[in-house]
Amino acid sequence: MPRKIAKPSTAKSPNQPVANQQNHSTNGSSPPKLVVITAFCVAMFQQLSHPNDDPSQPPTMRTIVNIQPESIWASLTKYRNCIVNGENYSVHQYAIVSRAQPLPKTFSPLDPNLQVPCVARILEVRGADPKHVWLRLYWLYRPEMIPGGRKDHHGKNELIATTHMEIVDALQVKSPVQVRRLEEEDDDDDDEEKGHLPAAAATEKHGLYFRQTYDFVTHEISGHRVNRSGKNKAPRTTCICNHPINPDRSAVLIRCTNPACRALFHPTCLQRQTLTELHHRYENITQPGGNSRVTSGTVPRIQFQQHEGVIFSTSNATTTTGSGRGVHFRVEIVESQRAETKGRTRFCITDLWEDNRSWEVDIQCVKCFARIL
């Protein structure tokens, strides 16, 4: 079966610069003979060296990239872009690439069952002739592929940029793909919608995105959050749980309405905090002289369960009646029906230990104690 052609593009246009082709000698001698191979090996390792090869500078660890056969790779012609099956691919563009195993006819680049990455960023295009073109690229991993796997803050369409470099045949490129870099700024937008994350959230309609980089050599993960000094930091954390923000769930975050605070919270974290304070009050942990429904000398372990937005809490503390049942509460977010607070969003707490008595409380910021919503 004849081999399909991956053609280096040399079109003269602002978006497609002319490739840096080398002129062969015209003095009658034969052009240099190029040995064509089918694969290149990329080795990456760390080495202790002086910055800018200056011995006066203290040595630091830096990543060294070694491509073999080095002489063959260096002799190939560099191009700004190439054409594969009629589609133009440029340097710094993202693409779906078939790696070690053939990709299914219908698949998602986010499919956790895929054992290899399939989204890559093109770093360099080199070729010997239209039938022998190679791409040097960085792979983008799915969260499942990095140490520790997928975390709760990883969004549905989130990828992890990596320094995992490889050189592949241009014919392994299947299609272009849009991938955007998600930057989370420290400063909040003044005109953002109340209660929502600043307008950096990536939802399904925005397609694939990344906000972290995985170092293939050191196995470290860094973020692309931008602060005032311009330095990269870990993904933005929020709430009293101090967990990174999941962009898919940013719309359900609650923001403190105090202009001097403006902190963001997960509704479930505020619910759990409210229940914890109730347990401490009723179980006489913070007020030894108060009325208690549990025996003294025991610090209870509070456990939570969640079901459709309702948080249930139980305690292993021994009750004064000796039943051992502990104290049970539940809290849910409701729209108040009381005359004095009608229409306001509040917490409804139910005491499941005694008589299912229910009451409402305001949702309070746990940092400045201002009323929220």
Residue pairs with C-beta under 8 A, 6 or more apart in sequence:
3 131
3 171
4 85
4 171
5 130
5 131
6 82
6 83
6 84
6 127
6 130
6 131
6 133
6 169
6 170
6 171
6 173
7 82
7 83
7 84
7 130
7 133
8 19
8 77
8 79
8 81
8 82
8 83
8 125
8 127
8 130
8 133
9 16
9 19
9 79
9 80
9 81
9 82
9 83
9 88
10 18
10 19
10 21
10 79
12 18
15 90
16 80
16 81
16 88
16 90
17 80
18 80
19 77
19 78
19 79
19 80
19 81
20 77
20 78
20 79
21 77
22 77
24 31
24 32
25 31
32 75
34 72
34 75
34 76
34 128
35 72
36 128
36 132
37 69
37 72
38 169
39 167
40 67
40 68
40 69
40 72
40 73
40 134
40 167
41 67
41 68
42 65
42 66
42 67
42 136
42 165
42 166
42 167
43 65
43 66
43 67
43 68
44 63
44 64
44 65
44 66
44 163
44 165
44 216
44 217
45 63
45 64
45 66
45 217
46 61
46 62
46 63
46 64
46 217
46 218
47 61
47 62
47 63
47 64
48 59
48 60
48 61
49 59
49 60
49 62
50 56
50 57
50 58
50 59
50 60
51 57
51 60
63 163
63 215
63 217
63 218
65 165
67 73
67 136
67 167
73 126
73 167
76 126
76 127
76 128
76 134
77 126
77 127
77 128
78 124
78 125
78 126
79 125
79 126
79 127
79 133
80 90
80 91
80 125
81 88
81 89
81 90
81 91
81 125
82 88
82 89
82 125
82 127
82 133
82 135
82 170
83 89
84 170
84 171
84 173
87 173
87 175
87 176
89 95
89 122
89 125
89 135
89 170
89 173
89 176
90 122
91 122
91 123
91 124
91 125
92 121
92 122
92 123
93 121
93 122
93 176
94 119
94 120
94 121
94 122
94 140
94 176
94 177
94 178
94 179
94 208
95 119
95 120
95 122
95 173
95 174
95 175
95 176
95 177
96 103
96 109
96 118
96 119
96 173
96 174
96 175
96 176
96 177
97 118
97 119
97 120
97 135
97 137
97 168
97 172
97 173
97 174
98 118
98 172
98 173
98 174
99 116
99 117
99 118
99 139
99 166
99 168
99 172
100 116
101 115
101 116
103 114
103 118
103 174
107 114
107 118
109 118
109 119
109 142
109 159
109 177
109 208
110 142
110 156
110 157
110 159
110 208
112 142
112 144
112 150
114 142
117 139
117 140
117 141
117 142
117 145
117 162
117 164
119 139
119 140
119 159
119 177
119 179
119 208
120 137
120 138
120 139
120 140
121 137
121 138
121 140
121 161
121 179
122 135
122 136
122 137
123 135
123 136
123 137
123 138
123 165
124 135
124 136
125 133
125 134
125 135
125 136
125 170
126 133
126 134
126 136
127 133
127 134
127 170
133 169
133 170
134 167
134 168
134 169
134 170
135 167
135 168
135 169
135 170
135 173
136 165
136 166
136 167
137 165
137 166
137 167
137 168
138 161
138 162
138 163
138 164
138 165
139 162
139 164
139 165
139 166
140 159
140 160
140 161
140 162
140 179
140 210
141 159
141 160
141 162
141 164
141 214
142 150
142 159
142 160
143 149
143 150
143 151
143 154
143 158
143 159
143 160
144 150
145 160
146 160
146 214
146 221
147 219
151 244
152 243
152 246
153 235
153 243
153 244
153 245
153 246
154 246
155 202
155 209
155 246
155 247
155 248
156 204
156 248
157 202
157 204
157 206
157 207
157 208
157 209
158 202
158 208
158 209
158 210
158 211
158 247
159 179
159 208
159 209
159 210
160 210
160 212
160 213
160 214
160 221
161 181
161 210
161 212
161 213
161 214
162 213
162 214
162 215
162 216
163 213
163 214
163 215
163 216
163 217
164 214
164 216
165 216
177 208
178 207
178 208
179 207
179 208
179 209
179 210
180 202
180 206
180 207
180 208
180 209
181 209
181 210
181 211
181 224
182 200
182 202
182 209
182 210
182 211
182 224
182 247
183 200
183 211
183 224
183 225
183 226
184 198
184 200
184 211
184 223
184 224
184 225
184 226
184 235
184 236
184 245
185 198
185 200
185 225
185 226
185 227
186 225
186 226
186 227
186 228
186 236
187 228
188 198
188 262
189 198
189 199
192 198
192 199
194 255
194 257
195 253
195 254
195 255
195 373
196 250
196 251
196 253
196 255
197 245
197 247
197 250
197 251
197 253
197 264
200 247
201 247
201 248
201 250
201 251
202 209
202 247
202 248
203 247
203 248
204 248
209 247
210 224
211 223
211 224
211 225
211 235
212 221
212 222
212 223
212 224
212 235
213 221
213 222
213 223
213 224
214 220
214 221
215 221
215 222
222 232
222 234
223 232
223 233
223 234
223 235
224 232
225 232
225 233
225 234
225 235
225 236
226 232
226 233
227 233
234 244
235 244
235 245
236 244
236 245
237 243
237 244
237 245
238 244
238 245
238 253
238 263
238 264
238 265
238 266
239 253
239 263
239 264
239 265
239 266
239 269
240 265
240 269
240 273
240 366
240 367
241 266
241 269
243 266
245 253
245 264
252 266
252 267
253 264
253 265
253 266
253 267
254 264
254 265
254 266
254 267
254 270
254 363
254 372
254 373
255 262
255 263
255 264
255 265
255 372
256 262
256 263
256 264
256 265
256 365
256 367
256 368
256 370
256 372
257 370
257 371
257 372
257 373
258 365
258 368
258 370
260 368
261 365
261 367
261 368
261 370
263 365
263 367
263 368
265 365
265 366
265 372
267 309
267 333
268 306
268 311
270 347
270 363
270 364
270 366
271 311
271 331
271 332
271 333
271 347
272 304
272 311
272 313
273 366
274 331
274 347
274 349
274 361
275 302
275 304
275 311
275 313
275 329
275 331
275 349
276 302
276 313
278 313
278 327
278 329
278 349
279 285
279 300
279 302
279 313
279 315
279 327
279 329
280 286
281 287
281 290
282 292
282 293
282 294
282 327
283 292
283 293
283 294
283 300
283 315
283 317
283 327
284 290
284 291
284 292
284 294
284 296
285 299
285 300
288 296
292 320
293 319
293 320
293 327
293 353
294 300
294 315
294 317
294 318
294 319
294 320
294 326
294 327
295 317
295 318
295 319
295 320
298 317
298 318
300 315
300 316
300 317
300 326
300 327
301 315
301 316
302 313
302 314
302 315
303 313
303 314
303 315
303 316
304 311
304 312
304 313
305 311
305 312
305 313
305 314
306 312
309 332
309 333
310 330
310 331
310 332
311 330
311 331
311 332
312 328
312 329
312 330
312 352
313 328
313 329
313 330
313 331
314 326
314 327
314 328
315 326
315 327
315 328
316 326
317 326
317 327
318 324
318 326
319 325
319 326
319 327
319 353
325 353
326 353
327 353
328 351
328 352
328 353
329 349
329 350
329 351
329 352
329 353
330 349
330 350
330 352
331 347
331 348
331 349
331 350
332 347
332 348
333 345
333 346
333 347
333 348
333 363
334 345
334 346
334 347
334 348
334 360
335 343
335 344
335 345
335 346
336 342
336 343
336 344
336 345
336 346
336 360
338 360
341 360
344 362
344 373
345 363
345 373
346 360
346 361
346 362
346 363
346 373
347 360
347 361
347 362
347 363
348 358
348 359
348 360
349 358
349 359
349 360
349 361
350 356
350 357
350 358
351 357
351 358
362 371
362 372
363 371
363 372
363 373
364 370
364 371
364 372
365 371
365 372
